Amino acid sequence: MAGKYELKTTHDGKFHLVLKAANGEVVLSSQGYTTKASARDGIESVRKNAPHDERFERKTSAKGQPYFVLHAVNKQVIGESQMYSSTSAMEGGIASVKSNADSPVVEVEA
């Protein structure tokens, strides 16, 4: 099974995207977008920016858990990862975003 983007409509009418790895695990989640077209632009932004390692900001939560944020060239946040148990697991998540960035889009009913 290949990775995929899931484009969902939230209960408040916004659009949200997640990038899932081939194993079904969510590796990147977006903010809420006001239009489906904006969410699709977000997917294109992931595809464009994921190959560039410098666009991934490695961070640590207040609880000491590593996670990452993917930024566009203009520093705008495109998406954020889950919290990871270790830095090496986080780096694996970044590698997964890079390798799954060109995945197909599936629209999901909320």
MIVO-81385 format. One line per 2 residues: number of its first residue (from 0); their letters; for each residue x, y, z of C-alpha. Coordinates in Angstrom, 2 decimals. Each point is the difference from the previous one (the first is absolute). Layout:
N
NUM> a> X,Y,Z ~ ...
REM end
This chain:
110
0> ma> 0.00,0.00,0.00 ~ 1.32,3.44,-0.92
2> gk> -0.28,3.18,2.04 ~ -2.88,2.40,-0.54
4> ye> -1.39,3.39,0.86 ~ -3.39,-0.01,1.66
6> lk> -1.99,3.15,-0.57 ~ -2.74,0.27,2.61
8> tt> -2.79,2.46,0.71 ~ -0.14,0.82,3.71
10> hd> -3.18,0.37,2.06 ~ 0.30,3.80,-0.27
12> gk> 0.20,-0.06,-3.80 ~ 3.75,0.47,-0.33
14> fh> 2.30,-2.24,-1.98 ~ 2.87,-1.93,1.56
16> lv> 2.67,-2.15,-1.59 ~ 2.12,-2.77,1.38
18> lk> 2.83,-1.84,-1.71 ~ 0.04,-3.67,0.86
20> aa> 2.92,-2.37,-0.51 ~ -0.43,-3.35,-1.72
22> ng> -0.62,-1.61,3.42 ~ -2.96,2.35,0.59
24> ev> 1.79,2.12,2.62 ~ -0.57,3.76,-0.14
26> vl> 3.34,1.72,-0.65 ~ -1.21,3.57,-0.63
28> ss> -3.18,1.95,0.86 ~ -1.06,3.41,-1.23
30> qg> -1.83,2.93,1.47 ~ -3.66,0.48,-0.90
32> yt> -0.54,1.58,-3.41 ~ -3.11,2.03,-0.85
34> tk> -0.34,-1.42,-3.53 ~ 0.72,-3.31,-1.69
36> as> 2.11,1.86,-2.56 ~ 2.19,1.38,2.80
38> ar> 0.43,-3.49,1.45 ~ 1.02,-1.29,-3.43
40> dg> 2.51,2.87,-0.21 ~ 1.30,-1.22,3.37
42> ie> 0.57,-3.46,-1.47 ~ 1.91,1.54,-2.91
44> sv> 2.06,1.96,2.51 ~ 0.92,-3.22,1.83
46> rk> 1.02,-1.55,-3.33 ~ 2.12,3.03,-0.87
48> na> 1.67,0.50,3.39 ~ 0.45,-3.55,1.37
50> ph> 3.14,-0.76,-2.04 ~ 1.84,2.87,1.73
52> de> 1.35,-1.08,3.37 ~ 0.49,3.61,1.13
54> rf> -3.79,0.50,-0.15 ~ -0.46,-2.46,2.88
56> er> 0.28,1.68,3.37 ~ 0.90,-2.54,2.68
58> kt> -1.56,0.90,3.34 ~ -0.51,-1.37,3.49
60> sa> -3.29,0.27,1.89 ~ -0.27,1.27,3.58
62> kg> -0.12,-3.67,1.04 ~ 3.30,-0.72,-1.79
64> qp> -1.49,-1.81,-3.00 ~ 1.54,0.65,-3.41
66> yf> -2.19,1.08,-2.92 ~ 0.38,1.98,-3.21
68> vl> -1.66,2.79,-1.91 ~ 0.16,0.29,-3.80
70> ha> 0.30,3.59,-1.27 ~ -0.40,1.57,-3.43
72> vn> 2.71,2.27,-1.43 ~ -1.76,3.01,1.55
74> kq> 0.21,-1.72,3.44 ~ -3.76,-0.64,0.12
76> vi> -0.90,-3.24,1.80 ~ -1.28,-2.67,-2.39
78> ge> -0.41,-2.83,2.46 ~ 1.16,-1.55,3.23
80> sq> 0.85,-3.51,1.14 ~ -1.17,-2.04,2.92
82> my> 2.14,-0.20,3.14 ~ 2.73,-2.63,-0.24
84> ss> 1.66,-2.13,2.66 ~ 3.52,0.75,-1.23
86> ts> 1.98,2.19,-2.36 ~ 0.70,-2.98,-2.25
88> am> -3.74,-0.74,-0.23 ~ -0.59,3.67,-0.93
90> eg> 2.67,-0.20,-2.70 ~ -1.79,-3.10,-1.31
92> gi> -3.20,2.07,-0.16 ~ 1.78,2.69,-2.02
94> as> 1.35,-2.67,-2.36 ~ -3.54,-1.32,-0.37
96> vk> -1.37,3.43,-0.92 ~ 2.73,0.35,-2.62
98> sn> -0.66,-3.44,-1.50 ~ -3.82,0.33,0.06
100> ad> -0.30,3.64,-1.13 ~ -1.11,-0.97,-3.52
102> sp> -2.76,-2.32,1.21 ~ -3.55,0.17,-1.38
104> vv> -2.83,1.92,1.65 ~ -3.07,-1.75,1.42
106> ev> -3.01,2.03,1.13 ~ -1.46,-1.33,3.24
108> ea> -3.42,0.71,1.43 ~ 0.10,1.15,3.62
REM end
